[in-house]
Amino acid sequence: MGTIRVLPAYPQNAGIGGTTEDNVSLAFAIAQCGWTRGIPYVILSRDEQFSDALDAVPLSKKLNAPILMTDSAKLDDRTLA
């Protein structure tokens, strides 16, 4: 009997944030691609509650503001920068 090679349904590539290791890095990578410095608004979301970021999407659209994630107990240095 022969074998049939099975290909993945979705080939993974290094798109925006494709190589990030956590939500904070992913949010930062997306913000760098979609917004420039000097934007008037930024939306902060808790890193450990991803649903908070999803809830912030309509506000992000209305204000044209990126959603950055951070720990709820302390502002992440990457987010602050």
N, CA, C and O of each residue as an XYZ file, in Angstrom:
324
protein
N       0.828     -1.177      0.000
C       0.000      0.000      0.000
C       0.872      1.240      0.000
O       1.947      1.257      0.598
N       0.399      2.278     -0.676
C       1.126      3.533     -0.705
C       0.663      4.473      0.394
O      -0.277      4.172      1.130
N       1.313      5.584      0.495
C       0.926      6.594      1.477
C       0.476      7.861      0.758
O       0.907      8.151     -0.358
N      -0.373      8.584      1.405
C      -0.866      9.846      0.865
C      -0.395     10.956      1.796
O      -0.620     10.913      3.005
N       0.252     11.934      1.215
C       0.736     13.061      2.013
C      -0.442     13.992      2.316
O      -1.168     14.398      1.408
N      -0.624     14.325      3.588
C      -1.711     15.209      4.014
C      -1.121     16.563      4.349
O      -0.221     16.676      5.181
N      -1.639     17.590      3.690
C      -1.167     18.947      3.931
C      -2.061     19.629      4.953
O      -3.254     19.332      5.023
N      -1.509     20.534      5.745
C      -2.352     21.255      6.708
C      -3.376     22.125      5.981
O      -3.117     22.622      4.885
N      -4.523     22.299      6.595
C      -5.581     23.112      5.999
C      -5.185     24.579      5.943
O      -5.595     25.301      5.034
N      -4.393     25.019      6.905
C      -3.963     26.410      6.956
C      -2.462     26.451      7.174
O      -1.985     26.088      8.249
N      -1.712     26.885      6.176
C      -0.256     26.973      6.376
C       0.096     28.160      7.258
O      -0.305     29.287      6.966
N       0.829     27.927      8.317
C       1.209     28.990      9.234
C       2.340     29.804      8.625
O       3.295     29.251      8.081
N       2.223     31.113      8.722
C       3.290     31.981      8.247
C       3.535     33.074      9.273
O       2.792     33.214     10.245
N       4.566     33.831      9.045
C       4.910     34.902      9.984
C       4.239     36.195      9.541
O       4.902     37.086      9.011
N       2.940     36.305      9.751
C       2.204     37.534      9.451
C       2.400     38.519     10.590
O       3.368     38.420     11.345
N       1.495     39.456     10.712
C       1.592     40.442     11.797
C       1.528     39.721     13.130
O       0.541     39.046     13.423
N       2.549     39.852     13.926
C       2.577     39.233     15.240
C       2.718     37.727     15.218
O       2.521     37.083     16.249
N       3.050     37.144     14.080
C       3.140     35.695     13.958
C       4.217     35.061     14.807
O       4.162     33.861     15.074
N       5.183     35.829     15.232
C       6.279     35.280     16.029
C       6.266     35.803     17.467
O       7.256     35.648     18.183
N       5.180     36.410     17.895
C       5.120     36.952     19.255
C       4.905     35.840     20.261
O       4.368     34.781     19.938
N       5.335     36.101     21.496
C       5.234     35.056     22.515
C       4.110     35.271     23.518
O       3.797     34.356     24.280
N       3.487     36.460     23.544
C       2.404     36.709     24.492
C       1.455     37.763     23.942
O       1.724     38.363     22.902
N       0.348     37.990     24.636
C      -0.667     38.934     24.175
C      -0.162     40.364     24.129
O      -0.540     41.120     23.234
N       0.680     40.750     25.071
C       1.209     42.117     25.098
C       2.039     42.370     23.837
O       1.900     43.415     23.202
N       2.888     41.429     23.480
C       3.712     41.562     22.278
C       2.859     41.574     21.016
O       3.139     42.325     20.082
N       1.827     40.748     20.988
C       0.935     40.702     19.838
C       0.204     42.030     19.664
O       0.141     42.555     18.553
N      -0.346     42.577     20.740
C      -1.050     43.854     20.668
C      -0.104     44.966     20.212
O      -0.488     45.836     19.431
N       1.115     44.930     20.700
C       2.101     45.938     20.329
C       2.449     45.833     18.843
O       2.561     46.853     18.162
N       2.619     44.614     18.335
C       2.940     44.404     16.920
C       1.814     44.902     16.020
O       2.071     45.514     14.983
N       0.579     44.645     16.410
C      -0.569     45.108     15.627
C      -0.650     46.629     15.640
O      -0.906     47.250     14.608
N      -0.431     47.226     16.805
C      -0.496     48.686     16.914
C       0.575     49.360     16.054
O       0.331     50.419     15.475
N       1.748     48.754     15.971
C       2.823     49.332     15.165
C       2.488     49.319     13.679
O       2.923     50.202     12.940
N       1.725     48.333     13.235
C       1.378     48.235     11.813
C       0.183     49.096     11.441
O       0.061     49.510     10.288
N      -0.701     49.376     12.391
C      -1.935     50.064     12.059
C      -1.997     51.525     12.444
O      -2.861     52.254     11.955
N      -1.103     51.970     13.307
C      -1.173     53.353     13.787
C       0.212     53.966     13.809
O       1.219     53.264     13.895
N       0.246     55.288     13.730
C       1.514     56.010     13.816
C       1.610     56.700     15.164
O       0.623     56.789     15.895
N       2.781     57.182     15.490
C       2.957     57.909     16.757
C       2.133     59.184     16.734
O       1.848     59.733     15.670
N       1.761     59.643     17.898
C       1.017     60.880     18.004
C      -0.493     60.708     17.948
O      -1.222     61.687     17.789
N      -0.973     59.473     18.077
C      -2.417     59.264     18.096
C      -2.966     59.769     19.425
O      -2.299     59.639     20.451
N      -4.180     60.347     19.429
C      -4.690     60.953     20.659
C      -5.206     59.950     21.698
O      -5.271     60.278     22.883
N      -5.572     58.741     21.278
C      -6.163     57.771     22.211
C      -5.483     56.412     22.110
O      -5.029     55.996     21.044
N      -5.428     55.741     23.240
C      -4.991     54.350     23.324
C      -5.928     53.664     24.309
O      -6.249     54.226     25.357
N      -6.360     52.473     23.983
C      -7.239     51.711     24.867
C      -6.410     50.639     25.547
O      -5.708     49.878     24.881
N      -6.486     50.570     26.878
C      -5.765     49.551     27.634
C      -6.712     48.417     28.000
O      -7.868     48.644     28.359
N      -6.204     47.199     27.903
C      -6.991     46.020     28.208
C      -6.146     45.073     29.058
O      -4.922     45.030     28.932
N      -6.824     44.311     29.928
C      -6.107     43.364     30.780
C      -5.615     42.173     29.960
O      -6.369     41.586     29.185
N      -4.353     41.829     30.139
C      -3.741     40.715     29.417
C      -4.378     39.380     29.778
O      -4.533     38.512     28.919
N      -4.744     39.215     31.029
C      -5.269     37.920     31.465
C      -6.754     37.730     31.140
O      -7.299     36.648     31.359
N      -7.407     38.763     30.623
C      -8.820     38.680     30.222
C      -8.941     39.115     28.762
O      -9.255     40.270     28.476
N      -8.690     38.188     27.850
C      -8.704     38.515     26.428
C     -10.067     39.038     25.986
O     -10.155     39.823     25.042
N     -11.131     38.606     26.663
C     -12.468     39.068     26.301
C     -12.609     40.586     26.493
O     -13.422     41.216     25.817
N     -11.834     41.172     27.397
C     -11.865     42.625     27.574
C     -11.417     43.336     26.293
O     -11.992     44.351     25.900
N     -10.394     42.793     25.658
C      -9.909     43.383     24.406
C     -10.968     43.250     23.313
O     -11.150     44.166     22.511
N     -11.659     42.125     23.277
C     -12.717     41.940     22.284
C     -13.855     42.935     22.503
O     -14.416     43.468     21.545
N     -14.187     43.178     23.758
C     -15.241     44.150     24.073
C     -14.845     45.574     23.688
O     -15.710     46.417     23.450
N     -13.552     45.843     23.625
C     -13.074     47.192     23.322
C     -13.008     47.481     21.822
O     -12.730     48.615     21.431
N     -13.253     46.495     20.987
C     -13.130     46.680     19.536
C     -14.040     47.785     18.995
O     -13.560     48.608     18.216
N     -15.328     47.855     19.361
C     -16.150     48.958     18.837
C     -15.627     50.345     19.227
O     -15.664     51.273     18.418
N     -15.144     50.485     20.455
C     -14.572     51.759     20.890
C     -13.297     52.063     20.118
O     -13.048     53.210     19.748
N     -12.496     51.043     19.876
C     -11.274     51.208     19.102
C     -11.587     51.717     17.695
O     -10.895     52.590     17.171
N     -12.616     51.170     17.104
C     -13.032     51.601     15.765
C     -13.520     53.054     15.795
O     -13.155     53.860     14.939
N     -14.340     53.369     16.779
C     -14.909     54.728     16.867
C     -13.823     55.783     17.069
O     -13.866     56.842     16.444
N     -12.852     55.501     17.936
C     -11.798     56.465     18.259
C     -10.567     56.345     17.370
O      -9.650     57.162     17.452
N     -10.552     55.313     16.516
C      -9.367     54.993     15.714
C      -8.147     54.860     16.630
O      -7.105     55.473     16.396
N      -8.303     54.047     17.673
C      -7.273     53.884     18.695
C      -6.855     52.421     18.804
O      -7.702     51.531     18.723
N      -5.572     52.161     18.985
C      -5.124     50.783     19.172
C      -5.506     50.264     20.558
O      -5.672     51.035     21.503
N      -5.640     48.955     20.654
C      -5.895     48.293     21.933
C      -4.576     47.671     22.379
O      -4.048     46.779     21.716
N      -4.053     48.141     23.492
C      -2.810     47.597     24.035
C      -3.137     46.801     25.290
O      -3.999     47.194     26.075
N      -2.459     45.700     25.471
C      -2.731     44.833     26.613
C      -1.631     44.984     27.659
O      -0.470     45.239     27.338
N      -2.030     44.820     28.913
C      -1.087     44.929     30.023
C      -1.602     44.113     31.197
O      -2.777     43.748     31.233
N      -0.744     43.831     32.139
C      -1.146     43.140     33.355
C      -2.066     44.048     34.159
O      -1.854     45.260     34.189
N      -3.075     43.494     34.805
C      -4.023     44.337     35.534
C      -3.425     44.920     36.816
O      -3.950     45.901     37.344
N      -2.355     44.345     37.318
C      -1.755     44.841     38.550
C      -0.670     45.891     38.310
O      -0.392     46.705     39.191
N      -0.055     45.881     37.127
C       1.050     46.807     36.843
C       1.093     47.079     35.347
O       0.945     46.163     34.538
N       1.293     48.330     34.984
C       1.418     48.697     33.568
C       2.705     48.119     33.003
O       3.797     48.417     33.489
N       2.571     47.296     31.981
C       3.724     46.668     31.331
C       4.612     47.740     30.706
O       4.104     48.685     30.102
N       5.929     47.605     30.844
C       6.865     48.592     30.319
C       6.753     48.726     28.798
O       6.898     49.822     28.258
N       6.494     47.602     28.104
C       6.346     47.665     26.638
C       5.117     48.459     26.256
O       5.136     49.197     25.271
N       4.039     48.317     27.026
C       2.810     49.061     26.761
C       3.020     50.542     27.057
O       2.539     51.394     26.310
N       3.716     50.853     28.112
C       3.993     52.236     28.470
C       4.817     52.925     27.391
O       4.575     54.086     27.061
N       5.782     52.212     26.849
C       6.649     52.794     25.786
C       5.829     53.103     24.561
O       6.366     53.593     23.567
